[in-house]
Amino acid sequence: MDMRFLMKQAQAMQTKLQEAQKNLRAEGTAGGAMVKVTLNGSKELVGISVAKEAMDPEDPSMLEDLISAAFKDASAKVDESMGKVTGGLTGGLNIPGLGL
């Protein structure tokens, strides 16, 4: 097998993966959608929305818990979406070291 060909394929796959991570948006919610968190494919926070009803000055820990839950929800959705992307790129192969 030609090593240069394999390297080109790996580079193309990496480029597609990076593009997918950049363009992906996953929204997680908590508290009946009172808190919404949006992450990109690299799990970077790109947006957050908090309804007035979620802000209780007497109980700030409730809002903290809702934000954390919404982040976890969005993170799970990123994992699921990126799994579909990487599965399509690798043909379902589990390639060690690529974290796919």
RAFEN-V859042 format. One record per backbone hydrogen bond with DSSP energy under -1.0 kcal/mol. CO is the residue of the C=O (numbers start at 1). NH is the residue of the N-H. Records with the same first field share a line. If there is no record, write none. Layout:
CO->NH ; NH
This chain:
2->6
3->7
4->8
5->9
6->10
7->11
8->12
9->13
10->14
11->15
12->16
13->17
14->18
15->19
16->20
17->21
18->22
19->23
20->24
21->41
26->39
28->37
30->35
34->51
35->30
36->49
37->28
38->46 ; 47
39->26
40->43
44->40
47->38
49->36
51->54
52->55
56->59
59->62
60->64
61->65
62->66
63->67
64->68
65->69
66->70
67->71
68->72
69->73
70->74
71->75
72->76
73->77
74->78
75->79
76->80
77->81
78->82
79->83
80->84
81->85
82->86
83->87
84->88
85->89
86->90
87->92
90->93
95->98
